Amino acid sequence: MVEDDLMYSTFLEVYENHCARNDREADFPITDFKEQLNQAISGQISPEAVVDLRLQAYNEITKNYVSDGIFSQYMYKTLLSGNHMWAFKKQFAIQLAISSFMSFMLQIGGRSPNKILFAKNTGKIFQTDSHPAYDANGMIEFNEPVPFRLTRNMQVFFSHFGVEGLIVSAMCAAAQAVVSPKQSQHLWHQLAMFFRDELLSWSWRRPLGLNLGPATSGSSMNPADFKHKVTTNVISRITKIAPQSLSEEAKPSCIPHVVVRLKGKLPDLHLIYNSFESSSHTFFHGEEENAVDPPQSVQRGVTELVEAALTPRNLCMMIQHGIPGFKP
């Protein structure tokens, strides 16, 4: 059920409001983008140069037509005071992080501006048409260049500190909570309920000419094949970006009891220990014998996803999926 709330708006409404205030045509950037790519459509340039042409058109549009402060100006005019802005940013950042994490985990694409609603008073986010697409083998089909929607306007609104602080940290915490051994059974049951209905509906929607295997034909489904699909579609992807806690066999005996008790609260505790061990080795044995690599950030997996979502080279490719990356 969807409750009508006047405080909810879409990113598309924010963009259209900006165009109306400045007497601009809302669809002009898309039209101009396609006109600049006429050479690629007609085959006048090589496929290698198409990406550069897209990037050039994207940079020109973002410079002349669609600025990166549209959403910020809208919220500054909507909220009453700085206290409201601070509370909204904090809640909105966490909501956006969890929403983006869910989009990545379930590989949900098609996140156009009109499908993302946010509450102007609370910062809560609601997404419509939030379901994955499947290929002929029942695996999630996702071919968009960005893992989730995080545009320039969002980056400017939250600033670098908000993106690297609130959003990355919240996504990192969500990923670790999902892959936690204590939550593995709960996660499996939730995903099983979600994907069973989705895969059954997918099998019924397949064309009659395609051969339906025994694993997905009719109303029955092979449990082993179903578990493989869920594991491949979701769990294996989250494990790659979630911080890994310290294993029992790698637990150093020289760490005090207080630090050991923090296991589970400090992700990648072995990175802290490696840094301590490296410093001690350098102090006692000299720098020439220290071949230990510097510790990596526990948030590096999520940070790479955020960088991919904000890269102009990826955003300029989104219009071919019907999602202009230069809009809020």
N, C-alpha and C positions, 0 to 999 in steps of 0.2 A: 504494500500500500504506500502511496505517495501523498504526503500532506502538503497542501498548498500553503506557502508561507511567502508573504510579500517581501521579507528580508532576504530571500534567496535570489541571486542573480547569476548569470553565466558570464564567462570570459568574453563571449561574443557580444553580449549586451554592453559590457564595458568598452569594447572596441567600437561598436556602433555609436555609443554615446559620445565618444571622442570624435568620431567622424562628423557627427551632427553638429557638435559645438564648433568645429573648425571648417564647416561647409565643405566636406570632402566626400567623395564617393567611396563607400566601404569596400566595394569589389575592385576598385582600381588597381591596388597592388597586385592582385592575382592576375588581372588582365594584362598588366604591364609585364609581369614575370613570364607569362606564356608568350607574349609577343617577342621578348628578348630571346626566347628559346626556339623561335621559328627555324633558325638554322639547324638546330639539332633535330627537329621534327622532319625537316625536308632532307636530312642526310647530307648536308653540305659540309659538316665537320666530322672528325673522327670520334669514335666513342670515348676515347681518352680525354678529349677536350670538352666533352659535355659537362662533366663535373665542374671543371673550371668555369665554364660559362654559367652554370647554375649558381656557383658561389659568387661570381661577379654580379649577377642580377640580384641575388639575395643581399649583398652588401650595399648595392645602390638603393634598393627599396628601404632597407633599414636606416639608411642615412638620410634619405630625402622624404619618405612618406610615413613610415611607421617607427616612431621613436621607442626607446626602451623605458620611458617614464609614464606610459599611458596608465598602467594599473596603479602606480604610486600616486599620480595626480587624482585619480578617481577616489582612492581610499582617503587621501588627505582632505578631500572636499566632503566625504561622506561621514567620517568619524568626527566626534565632537571635540575631543581633546587629546593631548599627548598620552594620557593614561589609557584612554580607550585604544589608541593606536598601539601602545605597547602590549596590552592584553590581547588585542586582535592578532598582532604579528606572532606572538608566542603560540597561541592556539592554532592559527592558520598554518604556521610552519610545521607543527607536529601533525596536523591533519593531512597536509600535503605530503609529508614524508611517509606516513602510513599508507596513504592512497597510492603514492608512487611505488612503494614497496609491494603492495598488492598487485599493481599493474605489472611489475616485473616478475613477481612470483608466478602469477597465473598467465603471463604473457598476453595481456589484454592490450590490444592496439586500437587504432581508430579514435584516439583521444582528441577529437577536434574541440575548438573552444565552446561550441554550443552543447557539448555533452558533459561539461564540468560545471557544477553549480556550487556556490559558496554562500554562506550566511554572512551578511554584512555586520550583524550584531554579535555573533558568537565565533565566527571563523571556521565553522564546521563545513565539511566538503561532502557533496553527494554527486556520484557519477551515474549517468544513465547509459544504457546499452553496455553494461560492464560484463561481458562474457567473452571467452576466447573463441577462436576459430580453429577448425580441425582439418587436417589433410586427409588423403584417401586411406591412410593407415591408422587413423584415430589418434595421431599425435598432434599436439598444438602447433598450428602454423602461424609463425610470426616472422615477418620479413621487413619490419621497419628499422631504419638505421639508428633510432634512439630507443633506449630501454623504457623510458617513460617521458611524460611531458613536463619539462622544466625549462621555460623559455627565458629570454633576456629580460622581459618585464618582471618575471618572478625573481630573477637574480638581483635586479636593481632594487626591487621593493624590500627584499630581505637583507641586502648588502652581502658582502663577502663573509662577514662574521655570522650572519644568520644562516647562510647556506652551509658553510663549513662547521658551524656550531650546532644549531638546532636540527637542521634537516639531515645532515650526514649522521649525527649522533643518534637521532631517533630511528633512522633506517637501520643503522648498525645494531642498535638495541633490539629492534623488531626481528632482524635476521637471526641474532643469537638466541632470542626467546623461542623462535620457531624450531630451530635445530637442537634445542636443549634436550638431553636424554630424558628428562622428567616429563617433557611435553610431547615426546615422539608418538606415543599412542594416541593422545588427544588430537594431534595434528593429523595422524593417519585416518582417524575416524571422520574428522571434518572434511578432509580431502576426498575420502571415499564417498561420502554423501553428496558432495558437490559434483565430482566427476562421473559418478555412476549415472545420475540423471542426464548429465550433459552428453555422455558417450552413447547412452541409449537413444536419446533424441537425435544425435548425430547419425547413428546407424539407420534410423528410420527415414532420415532426410536424404540419404544417399540415392543417386540415380539407380533405376532398376537394372540398367545394363552392367553395372559394376558387380564383380563377384564378392559376395559377403562371406567372410570366413566364419567358422564356427564360433570364434571368440566373440563376435559382435553381432551375429545374425539373430534376429528375433528378439525375444525378451531375455535370453540367457547370455551370460558372459563368463568366460573362463577367469576364475579368480587370479591365477598366476599372471595371465596376460593383463588383466586389469591393474594388478599391483605394479607390474612393470611400467605400464603407461603412466600411472600416477607418480612413480619414483622418477622416471625419466623426465616427465613434464615439469615437475615442481621441485621435489626434494633435492635432487642433484644440483639444481641451479642455485638454491639458497645456500647450500653447503659451501659453495665457492666464495661467497662474499661474507659469510658469517664469521666473526672472530672465533678462534678456536681456544678453548680453555686448556689449562695445563693438564696433561695426562698423568696418571699415577706413576708410571714407570719413569717419567722425566722429571719428577718432583725432586729438587735438590734437597739434601739433608741439612745444608747450612743455612737455609732460610728460617728465620724465627717462626714460632708458633703463630704469632699474630698475623704474619703475612700469609701463611698457609691457610688460615681460617678465612682469608679474603678470596680464596679461590671460588670462582663462579661470579664474584662481584667485580673482579678485575679481569676482563678478557685478555687472553694472550699473556698470562703472567710469566711464561717462560721467556718472553721478550725482555721483560724487566730484569729477570735473572741473568740472561745472556749479556745485557748491557753492564750489569754489576760485575759479572765474571770477567768480561773483557777489560773493564777498567782496573780490576784487581790484578789481572795478568800483566797488563801494561806497567803497573806500578812496581811489581815485584820482578818481572823478567825482561822488561824493556820493550820498546815499541817494535823492534825488528822481528820479534817472534809472534807478534799479535796478528794473526790472519783471520780473525773472526769478522764476519760481515756485520756492518751496522744494522741494528734492529729496524725492522719495517713497521710502519704504522698499522695498528690493529684495524683501522678503518680504510685500508687501502682498496679493498674490494668495492665498497660503496663509493669511495672517492672516484674510482675509475668510471663507475656508472654515471655519476653526476657530471664528470668531465665529458663523457660521451653524449649526454643529453644536452649539454650547453655548447658543444662544438659547432661552429657555423657550417662546417663542411657536412655535418650530418643533418643539421636543420634545413639546409637548402635542398635536401633530397626529400623532405617530407611532403612537399606539395604534390608529388606524384601519387601519394596515398590519400590525397584529398584533405590534408591537414597542413595549412600554411604555417611554417615554423616562425614567421616573423610577427604573427599576431600574439596578443597576450596569452 
